[in-house]
Amino acid sequence: MQTTATGPIASEITARLTEALAPTHLEVINDSGRHAGHSGDNGTGESHFTVVVESRAFAGRSRVERQRLVNQALSDLLIDRVHALAIRARAPGE
């Protein structure tokens, strides 16, 4: 498993996705620097993320179902701490 972003929110995203999905691959990428000064930038440097996650939990599920699983694991973070989240979710072997 690989995690690229650091910081308290990135660490929380990593912990929650690890617990909820037992990923075989996980990247948490902080995209906030590319959005500095834009809408949703809260000044913390941790407002925009991309997650690349591979998990057996995604096998046989549609793209929408996979995104819902990720969003469910991060639900309260998405309400008030993360402005934008891009999700790339796949099952092993895809």
Backbone as JSON, one array per atom type, in Angstrom:
{
  "sequence": "MQTTATGPIASEITARLTEALAPTHLEVINDSGRHAGHSGDNGTGESHFTVVVESRAFAGRSRVERQRLVNQALSDLLIDRVHALAIRARAPGE",
  "N": [[0.84, -1.17, 0.0], [0.5, 2.25, -0.77], [0.91, 5.56, 0.3], [0.73, 8.9, -0.47], [0.29, 11.55, 0.38], [0.66, 13.7, 3.22], [-0.22, 14.91, 6.49], [-2.87, 15.94, 8.74], [-5.56, 15.54, 7.76], [-5.19, 14.04, 5.42], [-4.03, 11.8, 6.6], [-6.18, 10.9, 8.12], [-8.0, 10.26, 6.08], [-6.6, 8.14, 4.91], [-6.54, 6.29, 7.07], [-9.29, 5.79, 7.47], [-10.16, 4.75, 4.98], [-8.54, 2.52, 4.85], [-9.49, 1.01, 7.01], [-12.21, 0.64, 6.28], [-12.17, -0.52, 3.7], [-10.03, -2.26, 3.35], [-7.74, -1.95, 1.52], [-5.75, -3.09, -1.28], [-4.1, -1.49, -2.58], [-3.41, 1.91, -2.1], [-3.51, 5.3, -2.65], [-3.25, 8.52, -1.48], [-3.64, 11.62, -2.52], [-2.72, 14.91, -2.24], [-4.23, 17.55, -3.62], [-4.5, 20.19, -3.11], [-2.76, 22.39, -3.38], [-2.93, 23.09, -6.05], [-5.28, 24.4, -6.11], [-5.23, 26.64, -4.61], [-6.48, 29.65, -3.36], [-8.77, 29.43, -4.82], [-12.31, 28.67, -5.08], [-13.5, 26.99, -2.24], [-11.03, 26.57, -1.12], [-9.77, 26.42, 1.95], [-7.61, 27.39, 3.26], [-6.08, 25.67, 4.79], [-4.45, 23.96, 3.44], [-5.24, 21.44, 2.99], [-7.65, 20.63, 1.41], [-8.49, 19.66, -1.03], [-8.47, 16.58, -2.64], [-7.23, 13.58, -4.25], [-8.04, 10.2, -4.45], [-6.68, 7.06, -5.04], [-7.68, 3.94, -5.16], [-7.54, 0.49, -4.63], [-9.4, -2.36, -4.13], [-10.69, -5.45, -2.89], [-13.29, -5.25, -2.16], [-14.55, -3.84, -4.15], [-15.04, -5.53, -6.24], [-17.14, -6.7, -8.77], [-18.85, -4.54, -8.54], [-20.43, -1.51, -9.6], [-19.11, 1.59, -11.01], [-20.31, 3.77, -9.74], [-21.31, 2.56, -7.38], [-18.88, 1.88, -6.17], [-17.77, 4.42, -5.73], [-19.64, 5.35, -3.91], [-19.1, 3.71, -1.69], [-16.56, 4.65, -0.94], [-17.2, 7.35, -0.41], [-18.98, 6.98, 1.72], [-17.29, 5.99, 3.72], [-15.87, 8.27, 4.26], [-17.66, 10.21, 4.98], [-18.33, 12.33, 7.0], [-16.03, 13.89, 6.86], [-16.22, 14.88, 4.31], [-18.3, 16.6, 4.54], [-17.5, 18.87, 6.06], [-14.71, 19.28, 5.99], [-13.26, 18.5, 3.74], [-13.18, 19.78, 0.59], [-13.18, 18.95, -2.09], [-13.1, 15.82, -3.76], [-11.57, 13.53, -5.74], [-12.09, 10.36, -7.12], [-10.59, 7.33, -7.87], [-11.35, 4.21, -8.3], [-10.8, 0.75, -8.14], [-11.03, -2.81, -8.66], [-8.9, -5.55, -7.65], [-6.72, -6.62, -10.24], [-7.87, -5.21, -12.27]],
  "CA": [[0.0, 0.0, 0.0], [1.28, 3.48, -0.89], [0.22, 6.8, 0.63], [1.64, 9.95, -0.9], [0.04, 12.81, 1.07], [0.78, 13.71, 4.67], [-1.07, 15.92, 7.12], [-3.91, 15.29, 9.54], [-6.72, 15.09, 6.99], [-4.72, 12.94, 4.57], [-3.87, 10.64, 7.49], [-7.53, 10.43, 8.47], [-8.53, 9.6, 4.88], [-5.88, 6.86, 4.81], [-7.01, 5.39, 8.14], [-10.69, 5.39, 7.26], [-10.27, 3.87, 3.82], [-7.89, 1.26, 5.21], [-10.42, 0.27, 7.86], [-13.47, 0.32, 5.6], [-12.05, -1.23, 2.42], [-8.85, -3.15, 3.33], [-7.21, -1.84, 0.15], [-4.49, -3.69, -1.68], [-3.33, -0.32, -3.04], [-4.07, 3.16, -1.73], [-2.76, 6.55, -2.77], [-3.99, 9.72, -1.09], [-2.87, 12.68, -3.17], [-3.2, 16.23, -1.87], [-4.29, 18.43, -4.78], [-4.89, 21.51, -2.61], [-1.88, 23.42, -3.9], [-3.41, 23.49, -7.37], [-6.55, 25.11, -5.95], [-5.03, 27.75, -3.67], [-7.17, 30.88, -3.73], [-10.01, 29.12, -5.54], [-13.46, 28.3, -4.27], [-13.31, 25.79, -1.43], [-9.73, 26.58, -0.46], [-10.0, 26.93, 3.3], [-6.35, 27.88, 3.8], [-5.37, 24.65, 5.57], [-3.58, 23.17, 2.58], [-5.82, 20.09, 2.89], [-9.06, 20.78, 1.06], [-8.75, 18.98, -2.29], [-7.72, 15.32, -2.68], [-7.53, 12.47, -5.14], [-7.69, 8.9, -3.89], [-6.58, 5.93, -5.95], [-7.85, 2.84, -4.22], [-7.84, -0.84, -5.16], [-9.91, -3.19, -3.03], [-11.57, -6.58, -3.25], [-14.67, -4.81, -1.9], [-15.1, -3.25, -5.37], [-15.28, -6.57, -7.25], [-18.53, -6.87, -9.16], [-19.63, -3.33, -8.27], [-20.34, -0.45, -10.61], [-18.3, 2.76, -10.65], [-21.1, 4.55, -8.77], [-21.3, 1.83, -6.1], [-17.53, 2.0, -5.61], [-17.64, 5.78, -5.2], [-20.47, 5.45, -2.7], [-18.37, 3.08, -0.58], [-15.53, 5.59, -0.52], [-17.87, 8.5, 0.2], [-19.54, 6.56, 3.0], [-16.2, 5.9, 4.69], [-15.34, 9.62, 4.52], [-18.83, 11.08, 4.95], [-18.28, 13.58, 7.77], [-14.93, 14.71, 6.35], [-16.68, 15.54, 3.09], [-19.27, 17.64, 4.9], [-16.96, 20.13, 6.54], [-13.25, 19.42, 5.99], [-12.72, 18.26, 2.39], [-14.03, 20.47, -0.39], [-13.26, 18.19, -3.34], [-12.48, 14.5, -3.71], [-11.61, 12.74, -6.96], [-11.97, 8.96, -6.73], [-10.3, 6.31, -8.87], [-11.53, 2.97, -7.54], [-10.76, -0.45, -8.97], [-10.85, -4.1, -8.0], [-7.63, -6.16, -8.05], [-6.71, -7.2, -11.57], [-8.47, -4.32, -13.28]],
  "C": [[0.89, 1.24, 0.0], [0.4, 4.67, -0.51], [1.17, 7.93, 0.33], [1.46, 11.25, -0.12], [0.23, 12.62, 2.57], [-0.08, 14.85, 5.2], [-2.22, 15.24, 7.82], [-5.11, 14.8, 8.75], [-6.34, 13.94, 6.08], [-4.55, 11.66, 5.4], [-5.22, 10.05, 7.88], [-8.17, 9.72, 7.29], [-7.9, 8.23, 4.75], [-6.41, 5.87, 5.84], [-8.42, 4.89, 7.87], [-10.85, 4.45, 6.07], [-9.62, 2.52, 4.08], [-8.83, 0.4, 6.05], [-11.65, -0.21, 7.1], [-13.3, -0.62, 4.42], [-10.9, -2.21, 2.34], [-8.19, -3.13, 1.95], [-5.91, -2.6, -0.05], [-3.55, -2.62, -2.24], [-4.11, 0.92, -2.65], [-3.09, 4.31, -1.9], [-3.7, 7.67, -2.37], [-3.13, 10.89, -1.56], [-3.51, 14.02, -2.81], [-3.09, 17.15, -3.07], [-4.52, 19.88, -4.38], [-4.04, 22.63, -3.18], [-2.31, 23.94, -5.26], [-4.68, 24.32, -7.29], [-6.44, 26.28, -4.98], [-5.69, 29.02, -4.21], [-8.47, 30.66, -4.49], [-11.13, 28.81, -4.56], [-13.18, 27.0, -3.51], [-11.97, 25.7, -0.76], [-9.91, 27.22, 0.91], [-8.71, 27.4, 3.98], [-5.55, 26.87, 4.59], [-4.34, 23.89, 4.75], [-4.05, 21.74, 2.44], [-7.31, 20.19, 2.61], [-9.46, 20.01, -0.19], [-7.86, 17.73, -2.38], [-8.14, 14.45, -3.85], [-7.17, 11.2, -4.38], [-7.71, 7.88, -5.02], [-6.61, 4.72, -5.05], [-8.23, 1.57, -4.97], [-8.25, -1.71, -3.99], [-10.77, -4.32, -3.58], [-13.05, -6.22, -3.03], [-15.33, -4.23, -3.14], [-15.45, -4.29, -6.43], [-16.77, -6.71, -7.51], [-19.42, -5.66, -8.93], [-19.41, -2.3, -9.38], [-19.47, 0.69, -10.11], [-19.01, 3.59, -9.59], [-21.12, 3.86, -7.4], [-19.94, 1.93, -5.41], [-17.34, 3.4, -5.0], [-18.48, 5.97, -3.95], [-19.79, 4.82, -1.5], [-17.28, 4.01, -0.04], [-16.17, 6.78, 0.19], [-18.46, 8.17, 1.57], [-18.45, 6.51, 4.08], [-15.7, 7.28, 5.12], [-16.44, 10.65, 4.75], [-18.7, 12.38, 5.74], [-17.12, 14.47, 7.37], [-15.38, 15.51, 5.13], [-17.69, 16.65, 3.38], [-18.57, 18.94, 5.25], [-15.44, 20.29, 6.47], [-12.61, 19.22, 4.62], [-13.7, 18.87, 1.39], [-14.24, 19.62, -1.65], [-12.5, 16.87, -3.2], [-12.68, 13.82, -5.06], [-11.32, 11.3, -6.57], [-11.66, 8.11, -7.97], [-10.29, 4.98, -8.12], [-11.56, 1.78, -8.5], [-10.64, -1.68, -8.1], [-9.5, -4.66, -8.43], [-7.74, -6.81, -9.44], [-7.32, -6.34, -12.64], [-7.45, -3.33, -13.79]]
}
